[in-house]
């Protein structure tokens, strides 16, 4: 059940409309940075393997097999080590993910402002960011006044008031988007880690109990 829950959360994060709309964008030959998906793929793998390992543990307990319970314990230790490594990687890269996406947006924004024709797709990339995140412009003076003179980039009239009074720049929205998603990934990882610790303890207790009962 825990594996199924983790797998479901990971698949939901993987196919979330906001992140997929942004991370599947392509600016010329450059693909949007999708480092964010590495953590999600790890969660998907952990959830799927947990479901299989959980079945292995249940079957071993029913059969009272020390071999299956020992294999179950070993798999849990490996999964736990992988999760700790993924957690460390995520903590180290949590700020870099949003930074890379903001740099990609800034490049597209500059191209959209300087383009005299539709030769490049910078305008399309910027409009996708603006529509997906309900924002307009980067975190600078040019971004703040963009809605006043570029209706083609910020088509919504209310974006003018939003940008001036609510500071709905896209840098802020990108930070909010990825910090929220990474927060969910962190919670899922902690829940999995706690469950794994209890599983390892209980599997060893059961294995020792089976071994002692077979002696007597």
N, C-alpha and C positions, 0 to 999 in steps of 0.2 A: 504493500500500500504506500509506504514512504517513497519507494522508487517510482511508483506511478504518479504520485503527487509532484515529485521533483521533475519528472519527465514532462508532465503537463505544464508546469510553470515555465520550464525552459522552452518548450514549443510555443507557448503563448508569447514569450519575450522575443523569440526568433521571428515570429510572423506578425508582430505588432506593426500596425500601419504606419505609425510615425517614423520608427527607425528604418523600416524597409523602404519607405519613400525617399529617405535621405541617403541611406548607405548604399542604395543601388544606383545612385546618380553617377553620371560620367561627364567630366568636363574635358572635351576634346578626346585626347588619348588617356587622360588621367582618371582613374577610378576613385570614387570617394573612399576614404580610409575606413576599413571594416574590421579593425582590431577588436572592436566591441564584441564581434561574433565569436571570438576565440573562447571567451568565458562561457558563452551560451552553449557552444558545442561541447565543452567539457561537462557542463551540467546535463546535457542530453545524454552523453555517454555514461556519466555516473548514474543517472536515473535508470537507463536501460539495463546496465550491468547490475544495479541494485535489485531490480525486479528478478533477474535470473538468479542472483546469489541468494536472495530471500527465499526463492523456491527451493534452492539447494539446501539451505539451512532448515527449512520446514520438513523436507523429505528426510534429511539426516536425523532430525529430532524424532520423527515418527518411527523410523527404522532403528533408532538408537544406535546409529553408526558413528563410531569415533572418527573413522576416516573422512566421512562426509562433513562432520562438524569441524574437524581440523582443517579441511579444505575451505569450508565456509569462513573460518576465522582468518585463514591466510589471505583469502580474497578481500575480506574487510580491511585488513591491515594495508594491503596494496592500494585499495580505493581511498582509504583515509590519508595515506601518504600523498597520493595524487591530488586529493582535494586541498590538503594543506599547501602543496606547491602551487596549485592554481590560485588559492587565496592570497598567497604572498605575491604572485605575479599580478593579480588584479589590484592589490593595494598599491603596488609600485607604479602601475600604469594607469590608475584611475583618473589622474589629472591629464595625462598625455592623450587619452582617447578624445576628450572634449576639445583639447587644444588642436589636435590634428583636424577634427571636423570644422572647427572655427577657421583654421587656415585655409581649408578647402573652400569654405563659404566666402572668405575674403577674396580669394583669387577669382572666383566666379563673379563676385560683386564688382571687382575692378574691371573685369572684361565686359560686364554688362553696361557699365557706365561709359567705357571708352568705345564700345562697338558702334560704328556708324551704320552697320547693316546687320542682317541676321546671318552673317557668315559663320559665327561660332554659336554655341549653345549656352553661353554664359547667362543670357537673360532667362532661358528656360530653367536652368539650374537654380538661379536666384528666386524665381517665382515659385518653384516647388518648395524651397525652404520657407518662403514667406507664407504660403498657403498652408503648409503642413504645421508650422509652429506658430502661426498667427502673429508674425513679427515683421519688422521692416528695418533693414539697415544694420550695419555693424555697430560696435560700441565706440563711436567717435562722432565728431561734429558733422561729418559728411553724411553718416548714417541717420543722424537726427533730423536733418533737413531734407533728406531724400524724398519723403512723401510729398513735400511741397512742390517739387518740380519734376518728379518722375512717376506719373500715374500708371505707366505701363509696368513698373516694377512693384508698386504698392497700389493695386487697383481699388482697394477698399478705402472709401473716404474716411471712415472712422479711424483708420491707421494713423492719420495725421495727428489727431488728438491723443491717441494712445501713445504714440512715440514721443510726443512732447511732454505729456503729463504722467504717464505710467511707466516710461522708460522700457518699452517693450522691444528693445533691440534684440537682434538674433543671437548675439553672443550670450546674453543672459538666458535666453530660451534654450539654447544648446546645452549650457551648463545644467539647467534645471532638468532637461530631458534625460541626460545620461547619468546625472547624480541619482535621479529617482530610480532608473533601471538598475544601476549598479547597487543601489541600496537593496532592491528586491533580490538580486543575485546573492548579495552578502547574507541576507536573512535565510534564504534557501540553503546556502552552504553551511551556516551555523546549525540549522535544524538537522541537516543530514549528518553533520559531525557528531552532534549529541546522540542521535539515534544509533550511529555506528558504534560509539563508545559503549552504550548499553548492550548492543548486539554482541560485541566482542566479549564483554564481561559474562553475559548470560550463556553464550555458547561454550565458554571455557568451564563455567560452573556445571553445565549440563554434561559436557564431555567428561569432566572429573567424576561426576556422579555416576555416569554409565560405567566408567572404568572401575570405580570402587564396588559397584553392585555386581560386576562380572567376577571380581575376585572372590567375594563371599558367596 
